[in-house]
């Protein structure tokens, strides 16, 4: 029996300190994707790179915006009153058929006139048959290979106790594979950060749950493989929060005059003409000169497999370096956010985890999200022949230790 526990945003050094059961297993630090959780999920379920599966951010520019209707009410898109925006977001979310983990979020600080330009990258939850039907993924492979399995607590609106409350559906005698989704670890990190007791205690609670589940599975099965992994680490945010508009004002411009999306630590721009591109590049170069971050150039696109369609994902993408985040983003003002992710995967504080009770390959320093699916497939005895997988199995390999 193979039991996989996914925990969003559990960082390697916190696992070592506050998750004694996982720390007692074999483990590798995991290098994440250069993007947020939705990009990580697409990679770990498909074992394909971001540029192949196409999910980088929650939003991309496109024709299928859930906010298109705003265009049909005369004058509405020129009103920029926050309570109205929040209400429009709420109404749209209610009417939307989007079942993805993030759903249709409100674009809080983005002027309403740009809302109808953006669509969600994903419309359904990851284990839906309609999720990227052209690429085989963990869920579709389980079905195709007829593996008796259970998916536990994978739904939006994640709550602290979901995994243990929903664990009852597991049939330890007959299921060959179980996938536990624990999303709340990321929520608690955003809200409290790595030094808070709330985060430490919750991590320890999750660790005990994994240990108990393992014990339970062992009663009915001689051979149990436990794989516990996360998608990325977390970095405590430090002041000051960066208001990108300040840099525009210094040049006599306003960020809201350009088509853009400001996410936590990324700023993406689309241009209506060459002049706009020159103006924005000049301003972003200023941030770069102050060593606040950098524009993702060809070198970064190659290194992190981010050769994306620019019209959809941004003609210029600026990365704000850790430990800073922007204020006045599409998510809000970020006043209460203690910790963030989506930073460069090579930063040690941003390492996720890959823990297993079986031996792990000796010749690799890191696990990657692309390794998750190939490793699971080997445990289930599924051949990778016929599947294009970018990662490799790292569990119980010939040189494992
Ligand atoms: Zn995540």
Boltz pocket constraint, residues with backbone or C-beta under 6 A from the ligand:
constraints:
  - pocket:
      binder: B
      contacts: [[A, 8], [A, 9], [A, 36], [A, 37], [A, 40], [A, 186], [A, 231], [A, 232]]
      max_distance: 6.0
